[in-house]
């Protein structure tokens, strides 16, 4: 489905811009008109991480006139495996500022606007209203639904991407011309069902594959060329090196963009997505210990069984002394319960405490009333007890 250009063309290109964008200008479908539209465009990139890095760099190189960056985080060493807009010297710096500097180095003609804050209900409508197009590089469901709902309520299109391990997805959501994200995913998955990249990992180069697709779609929308991924979901399998496209239809019963919408304003997205399930939250009350408490129990020889509920590849990176590995899914499937001791107190831990809280709820319901979990997980343990160990 071809769509009209999203923005009007700028008045002219300077001699410097003609030289810089000459390889675009000689493409008939882009030409002077298309490049002028890119120059006049204002695009907001939500996040300057795995997807935001290649998206920002290629949009800058393409000549998008104004790039907004919304990012509140700082650069960590673990980011450098995939977030190529940042470098070694940027560790500890604001990601937004680091990304801005890289963008200006690629193309000093681009205006960069920084929003160094967390995107939330209080600022999303005001921030989005200043841009023609949104590129979504977020990595959690609460923010994805926030981006979608704000874009639909404002009547703006956005380019969406998602990555996990070797798999990537991309699409364009524009309720005026097709489905929205809620048409594809009406409900968020149950808490803990879909691991984050921090928990499950991601192949670094996959970010470039999906991020470049997002930029390709952005250029098509801005210049009004080709057929954007409106109503289509592009799925990429890096291991099999296969792309496939799936049709996504507008849902007439969609709670947001359907015929009788029930979502007419922004909602509580943390509650909607259930970052931690109610069962896990309830189980953790009064049953959460600190790293210092666990260290005392170990030193005093308390009868405890420390169980790591992460995956084996995470366990191999760093572990707590004396902990044994039983991945979370073994508990969810019921396979691990029969092997738990009755004469020792169960102490659960994961990376940060989310997965262990979910397992704790399972154990409480199975009768292990004195079971506890480690708040902050192995990351908190390393930071407080064994700072010489690596974190991930």
N, C-alpha and C positions, 0 to 999 in steps of 0.2 A: 504494500500500500504506500504509494508516494504521497508525501505531505508537502504543503507550502513551506517556504523558508521561515524559520522561527524569528529571524531578526531582519531589519532593513539594512541595506548596505551603507557603509560609511561613505562620505563625500568623495574621498580619493585615497590613493596610496602614494606615499612619498617615493622618491627615487631609491632611497635606502630599503624601503619595504619591497619594492619591485625586485630589487637585487636579491633580497633575502628569501622571498617566496617564489622565485622564478620557476621552480620545479612544480609548484602548484599551479601557477598561472598558465602554464602550457598544457595543462590537462583540460580538455574541453568542458567537462562537467563542473569544474571548479572555476577556472578563469578569473578575470578581474572581479566579476560580480560576486562570485563565491568568496574570494579572499577579502573583499570589502565587508562582506557580512561577518566573516570571522573576526575582522578587526573591530567591528561594532558590537560584538557579542560580549555578554557578561555571564560567566559560568562560575558556579560555586562548587567546589570539591569538598565533600564532607569526609574529612579524615586525610591525613598525610602519611599513611602507613603503607601496607602492602599494595593495595590497589591505587591509593591516592598518589603514590610515588610515580609510577609510569604514566598515570593519567595526567598529572600536572606537568610532567616533563614534555610529553608529546603535545599537549594542548598549547604549551608555551612555544614549542618549536613550530607548531602549525600556525601561530599568529592570532590566537584568541586574544582579543584586545584587553579584557579585564578578567583576571582570575581571582576568585575569592577562596580563601583557605580557612576552614573551621577546624581547629585542632587544639586540644588543651594539654596534651601529653608531652613528655620530654623524650629525647632519644636515648634508648637503651642499647647496650651492645648486642643483645639478642635480636634487635630490629634489623641489623645490618645484613643479615643473610638474605633479606628480600626487599627491604625498604631502601631502594637504591638512590633515592633523592637525598639521603643522609650519608655522611661519611664518618670515619673514625674520629676526626676532630670535632664532630658534632655531638658526641656522647655527653649527655647531661644538659644539652641545650634544648630550648623550646623547639618542638617539631615544626611548628608554624613558621618560626623565624628561619630555621634551617632550610625548609622547603622554599621559602621566599627567596633566600639567597641563591639557591640552585636554579630556580626559575629565572631570576634576573641574569644569572650567568649564561643561561641558554639563550635568553632573548630579552635584552634590556628594554625593548619597546613595549613589553607587556606591563600593564598596571597590576599590581598585586595588592589585594586588600586582606588583611589578617583579622580573623575573629578568634582570639586566643581564649576560648571559653568552651565549656561543655554544651553541646546542643541539647536543649530541653524545651519543655512546653512554654517557658517564659520568654524565650528568645527566637524560637524557630520561625515564627510567622514574619517577624520583622526582618530577620536576616534573609530568608528566602525571597521576600518581596523585592529585594534589590537586584535580583538576577533573572536572566532569561531561562536558564537551564541548570539543573542540579545533577551532579555526578556523585552517586552514592558509593563511598568506599568503606562503609561501616562494617563491623564484624560482630554485632550482637543484634538479637531479634528486637529488643525494645526500641533501639534507635532506628532500625529498619522500618518498623511500623510507624514510628514518629515521622520519619522522612516521607513515607508514602502518604500518610494522612494529611500532613501539611501541604504537600505538593498538590494533592487532589483538591483540598479546600481552597487553595490559591489558584487552581487551574493551570498549574505548571507541569511540564514534562520532566522526567528524570531518568537517567541511565543507571541501571542497577547491575551490580556484579557481586559474585559470591565465590569464595575459594575454600577448599579443604583438602589437605593432603595432595592427591593427584587430580582432583576433580574441580571443575569450574563451571559457573553458569553466568549468563548475562542476558539482559532484556531491556526494553524501553517501556516504561509505564507512563501512560498519558490518558487519563480517564476520558478526555474529550474525544479521543479517537480510538480508544481500545480499552483493554482491561487495566486494573491497577494491581498492586502487589497483593491486596487482600483477595482479589479474584483468583489468584494462583494459590495463595496460602491464607485461607480464611481465618485459621487459628494458628497461634504459635505452637511449636512442638512442646511436649511436657518438659519441665525443667530437668536438665541433665541428660535428656535423650540425645541431643546433638552436641558433641563436644566442640568447644571453640578451637581456633587455631593454636591457642596457647596450650590447650590440653591435648589435642590430637596431631598438631603439626601441619605444615604446609610446605610443599616444594617451592623454593624461592622463585624459580623462573615461571611458575604458574601465575604469579602476580602480573608479570609482564604480558603473558598471553591474554588474560582476561582484561587487564587494564587497557591494553591496546585496542581490544574490541570495544570497550567503553568509549574511548576517544574516537574511534571510527564512527560509532553511532552518534556521538556528539557533533562531529563535523557534518555528518549527513543531515541531522536535524537543523543545525544552524544555517547551513547553506541551501537546504531544500533539495538535496540530490539523493538518488538511489531509493531504496526501500528500507526504512528503519526497522528495527526489531520490535515494532509495536504489534502486539498480538502473537509474538513468537518468543520462545525460550531457547536460547542457544546453550547446548550442553557440551562440554569438552572433557574428554578423558585423556589425560596426558600419557598414561601408561600404554594405552592402546593406540594413541595418536588418532583419535576419532572425534569428529564434530558431528553433532546431529541437532536438528531443529524440531521443536515440538510446538504445535499451535496452542495458544492460550486464548480462550474466548472470554469476552466480558460476561461476568456473571450477573444476570438480572436480579438475583437475590443478594448481591454483595451488600454488606452492611454499610459500606461507605459510598460506592459509586453506582449502586443498583437502583432499581426503579422506586423503591421505598426505603431509603437509607435510614438506618437507626443510629449511625455514628455521624453526627453533624458538627462536632467540635472535637478538639484534642481531648484524649482521655489519659488515665494513669497507665502508662505503658509498662512500668515495672510490674504492676499488679497483673495487667493483661497477659504479659509473657511469663509471669511467675518465675522470676530469676531463681528463686529457691522455693520449692513447693511448700505448701502449708504444713504437710506432714513432717518435712525435714526441719522447718523452722520450729515446730512444736517439740520435736525430738531433741533439738539442740538446747532448748531452754533448761538450764541447770545441769546439762550434761556436756558442757564444753570446757576443756582444760587448756591451759597455756603451755608454751614450750618449757618454761621454767618449772611448772608443776610436773610435767612429764620427766624432765631431767632429774628432779628430786626422787620420783618414783623409781626410776632406773637405778640411781645411785644407792637408794635405800633397799634395793632388792625386793620391791613390792611384787606380789604375784599378778603380773599383767601380761597380756598377749598383744603386742603391737602389730597391727595389721595395716598394710599399705594397700589401698584400693585403686591405685593408679594402674597404668598399663606397664608391661615389662620393659619397654624401651625407655619410659620415664624413670623406672626403678633403677635401671642401669646407669643413668646419669648421676643421680644422687639419692641416697636413702638415709633413713634414721637408724642408728645402730640397734640391732636386735629385731628390727621389723621384718616381717615376712609378707610376701606379696600374694594377695588374692584380689584380682581385678573386680571392679564394681559389678560388672555384668554377672559374675558368678553368684553374687548375692541376689541380684534382681531375678535371676532364674531359679534361685533356691538351692543351687548345687553346693554352696559353701557352708550352709548352716550346720550340717551334720558333722562337720570337722572342727567346729569351734569348741574349745574347752569349757567345762562347767565349773572348774575350780580356779579360774583366773578371770580377772576383769579385762574385758575387751577394750582396747584403745585403738580407734580408727584414725587414719589420716590419709590425705590426698595431697594435691599440690597447694591448694589455698584454703580448703575447708568446705567447698561446695559439694563435691562428690561424696566426701565422708559423711556429711550431714544426711544425704539421701540414703546412704547405707545404714546409718544410725537409726533412721526411721524404720527400716526393714528389721533390724535387730530388736528394737524396742517392741515391735508388734509380734516378734517371735518369742518374746519372753526374757530377753537379755536386758533386764531392767537397769542393771548397773553399768551398762556399756556407755562409753564416752567417746568424744572425738576431739581432735586437736584443732583448735581455732588457729587459722593462719597456715595450717598445713606444713609441709616440708619447707616451704619458703620462709615461713616465720621461724621454724626451727633453725635453719641455716643462719638467718639474720641475727638471731639472739644467742644461739648456742655454739654453732660451728661455722663461723664466718669464713673460714678458709676453704669451705666446700663450694663447688660451683652451683649456680642456680640457672634456671632456664625459663 
